[in-house]
Amino acid sequence: MLVAGGVIGSGIFRKPGVMAAQLGSSWVLLAVWFGAGIVTLCGALTVAELASAIPETGGTYVHFKRIYGPFAGFLYGWAAFVVIQTGSITAVCYVFAEYATQFFPTPAFLAFDDSFRIHLPWIGDIVPLHEMGIKLLAAGVILGLTFVNYLGIRCGSLVQNGVTLVKVAAMAALVAVVFLPPTGGAIDNLTTTSRFIQPQGWLWWAAVAGALQGAFWAYDGWNKVTYIAGEVKESQRTVPLGLTWGMLLVTALYVLVNVAYAYILPIDEMAQSRLVAADVAEHCLPRGGRWIAAAVMISTFGAANAIILTSARVYFRMAQDGLVPSSLGWVHPRYRSPGLSLVVQGVWAVVLLFSGTFDTLTDTLIFVSWIFYAAAAFGVIRLRQREPELTRLYRVPGYPWVPLGFVGFAILYLVLTVHNDLLNYRAAASAGRPALSNSAFGIALVLAGSPVYWWYARKQKMSS
């Protein structure tokens, strides 16, 4: 439930339109979704070995600390706090608020001037007042779910299990409705290319890299179950199984849903759609947009809950290791939750919410995430060499080719992403629009943690 619930959130309902506008081809769009699912599954199969070998609360932070040393572990934990996990919370709640406008519009007095921007040297512009009404509603959801999880893991997990079942059923229902006559779909849409969007040569590869960012955002979240490995029964067996079956379920659902989207909407119409799932439902059912909007709200609500529930355990573990303020390791005496870690995480997520747009947040966090995903996959090879005697109830199939293939793909993807990012930055700057280098923004946020680490490392050394 945590794997499927943490992955299925906003991306599958929000990103296909953006990806269609980049690719201009329905069949390439479907290939990107399928390929991204296979690559993500390879990553999940690989990282599952780390979760089996080191079944401790804290997930990737604990793995990196053991494999690469305390500084690498800290950098991952810091990145999870400043952009990866909090950015995920923010982006998912952003989409919740967007779809909520299907039921009630945001007040007119919240329509602030979108042209206001804050310039960051060598990075670009952030737009804090953009879509202020949506951001305020998203902030309310973040704080509300933080309070739910403050009340304990049992409360948070009950919400998670119920919401995950509902949203998987809703996605299956959408696929079924699309292919029931009469829906007005056309099988030719699956092979149609755009009349206007036709990237060629290197621009085609740049478009694929940009679309992969959207797909990987939709698939992101599969590793969060490792954060609570120390709280899972028979974790050395349960966590790898959860990762494997959870990602197989998600990949199948995502491909089917995108086939349904493409069956109903020609590629040029999809490229103009901001809320693809709602537009598809409107074609199939009377007031179908509202029906799917409710399903998306349930989905994003559950995804946000999964991220909030699991992520605070990382900062909690870092506090126990003396790498962040010890107060973040405080456990509520009644609810047994990492109370202060949850509160600090929620507050920073709200701050991050006002840093830019939905696409800025997702592109930034995915770029940073894949740096650490590549390092985690390589860590499987390094751990086998350094600690061959370590008990591993699960071993990645196809070793070492599956981990090496994943690392190679990740490096290629990151290079293409930086190139695509520079092209977009220059195009936006020359057009006078707010220009932000998402990769530079993400790296700057991560490296900002270096002084924090050295401060606490020095403090530990002096105390000992």
Summary of the structure (lengths in Angstrom):
residues: 464
radius of gyration: 21.4
end to end distance: 42.8
largest distance: 73.6
contacts: 1707
relative contact order: 0.21
helix: 74%
strand: 2%
